[in-house]
Amino acid sequence: MTPSEYSAVETLRNGRRAEIRALKPADRAAMLEAVAGMSEEARYRRFFAPKRSFSEKEIAYYLNVDFVSHVALVAVVDDAAGPVVAGGGRYIVTAPGRAEVAFGVDDAHQGQGIGSSVMRHLVKIARAAGLTEFHAEVLPDNAPMLAVFARSGLAMRQTREDGSVHVSLGLSG
């Protein structure tokens, strides 16, 4: 299965199932709804700035991924209203063997293991692509994201600089 066709099913902490799959252009409305379902604090932690809306250029950047240098997965869960994108993650190759990784989960689905699930699948794709390291900038108060990285089982290094925590994760193993 190629990264652009990626799909796997995970069981969340609450016992419900989530499909972790490749982001598709048809996910535009669902992705924007997921971001709208994030609190102002959660959006700030993800984007490092107050973010109420996105320009068309930003939407295109986040939605149109090539699954080589930019890979994005979404977590789709069944809610009362039907399937919804509850969150997702992506990596963007920044240098040979290295990629920046980032995640976001809407508030209604926080704490269910979605970030950790998406992380595992991004690692699987990255390893298959020959990547050896993920890196991320995390705000120091973003304990949930730091916990996802710490629980990943990957070799982790952290340094604090300029008001953020720089995290490096080794993908070998």
Legacy VTK file of the C-alpha trace (Angstrom):
# vtk DataFile Version 3.0
C-alpha trace
ASCII
DATASET POLYDATA
POINTS 173 float
0.000 0.000 0.000
1.407 3.390 -0.978
1.268 6.292 1.526
-1.424 8.022 -0.545
-3.637 4.912 -0.121
-2.743 4.308 3.531
-5.506 3.044 5.810
-5.519 1.211 9.125
-8.053 0.774 11.922
-7.202 1.448 15.567
-9.172 0.969 18.762
-9.212 4.118 20.874
-9.056 4.298 24.675
-12.845 4.607 24.860
-13.244 1.355 22.874
-14.416 3.083 19.690
-12.642 2.522 16.423
-10.842 5.084 14.294
-9.635 4.775 10.746
-6.175 6.289 10.358
-5.895 7.068 6.665
-4.277 9.258 4.068
-5.636 12.790 3.836
-7.572 13.327 0.608
-8.492 16.562 -1.188
-12.143 15.645 -0.551
-11.429 16.023 3.191
-11.310 19.838 2.921
-14.592 20.559 4.747
-13.998 17.847 7.352
-10.470 19.079 8.023
-11.648 22.675 8.447
-14.421 21.469 10.753
-11.883 19.548 12.862
-9.755 22.679 13.257
-12.892 24.678 14.115
-13.575 22.042 16.801
-10.281 22.848 18.488
-10.277 25.343 21.326
-8.404 28.597 20.889
-5.700 27.172 23.181
-5.397 23.954 21.147
-5.124 25.925 17.895
-2.458 28.136 19.459
-0.497 25.070 20.572
-0.678 23.609 17.071
0.020 26.744 15.012
2.003 28.851 17.560
-0.319 31.776 16.880
-3.969 32.713 17.374
-5.712 31.080 14.406
-9.402 31.545 13.698
-9.368 30.913 9.957
-7.076 30.005 7.086
-6.362 31.676 3.779
-6.976 29.711 0.594
-3.191 29.434 0.194
-2.846 27.903 3.683
-5.710 25.497 3.038
-4.097 24.388 -0.220
-0.763 23.871 1.555
-2.295 21.683 4.279
-4.616 19.774 1.951
-2.533 19.152 -1.186
0.182 16.775 -0.045
2.445 14.727 -2.315
2.952 11.737 0.064
6.693 11.881 -0.606
8.043 15.035 1.020
4.744 15.917 2.702
2.667 13.096 4.218
-0.606 13.689 6.059
-2.920 11.261 7.841
-6.335 11.868 9.392
-8.182 10.002 12.117
-11.809 9.366 11.195
-14.208 8.330 13.957
-17.908 7.550 13.841
-19.899 10.031 15.893
-23.652 10.313 16.270
-23.783 12.448 13.116
-21.638 9.984 11.137
-17.921 9.851 10.328
-15.880 12.888 11.339
-12.225 13.826 11.048
-11.252 14.023 14.727
-7.622 14.899 14.141
-4.541 14.121 12.190
-0.864 14.522 11.772
1.718 15.140 9.122
5.374 15.191 8.428
7.272 17.398 6.040
10.769 16.424 4.940
13.174 19.223 5.882
16.519 17.581 5.037
17.633 14.175 3.768
16.447 11.617 6.325
14.708 14.237 8.527
11.157 15.494 8.749
9.209 17.897 10.914
6.149 16.284 12.486
2.977 17.938 13.813
-0.428 16.842 15.118
-3.825 18.214 15.989
-6.915 16.652 17.590
-10.244 18.374 18.087
-11.288 18.974 21.680
-14.142 16.441 21.640
-11.686 13.612 20.935
-8.732 14.623 23.131
-7.339 11.967 25.455
-8.471 8.982 23.382
-5.069 8.084 21.929
-5.601 9.604 18.494
-2.296 11.497 18.524
-0.385 8.368 19.544
-2.150 6.272 16.899
-1.433 8.752 14.125
2.175 8.993 15.338
2.672 5.202 15.058
1.395 5.207 11.477
3.469 8.231 10.448
6.544 6.471 11.872
5.736 3.363 9.831
5.438 5.390 6.609
8.552 7.449 7.409
10.675 4.370 8.086
9.542 2.813 4.800
10.579 6.060 3.080
14.054 5.859 4.633
13.659 8.673 7.152
15.742 8.391 10.320
14.513 11.308 12.439
11.432 13.351 13.241
11.748 16.756 14.824
9.137 19.100 16.248
8.801 22.451 17.955
6.414 22.244 20.908
5.279 24.959 23.281
6.523 24.168 26.810
2.958 24.048 28.197
1.797 21.520 25.579
2.086 18.559 27.949
-0.241 16.309 25.889
1.983 16.570 22.783
5.161 16.082 24.777
3.539 12.992 26.342
2.715 11.553 22.896
6.371 11.895 21.946
7.594 10.473 25.275
5.269 7.433 24.980
6.189 6.774 21.343
8.981 4.368 22.243
11.364 6.340 20.034
14.705 7.672 21.249
13.868 11.242 22.255
16.015 14.319 22.832
14.638 17.639 24.054
16.188 21.069 24.202
14.560 24.351 25.186
15.250 27.387 23.068
13.445 30.617 22.237
10.301 29.772 24.220
9.771 26.336 22.722
10.869 22.767 23.246
12.761 21.278 20.313
12.099 17.532 20.176
14.131 15.075 18.099
12.929 11.497 17.713
15.098 8.730 16.267
13.167 6.476 13.891
15.622 3.565 13.775
14.585 0.346 15.438
LINES 1 174
173 0 1 2 3 4 5 6 7 8 9 10 11 12 13 14 15 16 17 18 19 20 21 22 23 24 25 26 27 28 29 30 31 32 33 34 35 36 37 38 39 40 41 42 43 44 45 46 47 48 49 50 51 52 53 54 55 56 57 58 59 60 61 62 63 64 65 66 67 68 69 70 71 72 73 74 75 76 77 78 79 80 81 82 83 84 85 86 87 88 89 90 91 92 93 94 95 96 97 98 99 100 101 102 103 104 105 106 107 108 109 110 111 112 113 114 115 116 117 118 119 120 121 122 123 124 125 126 127 128 129 130 131 132 133 134 135 136 137 138 139 140 141 142 143 144 145 146 147 148 149 150 151 152 153 154 155 156 157 158 159 160 161 162 163 164 165 166 167 168 169 170 171 172
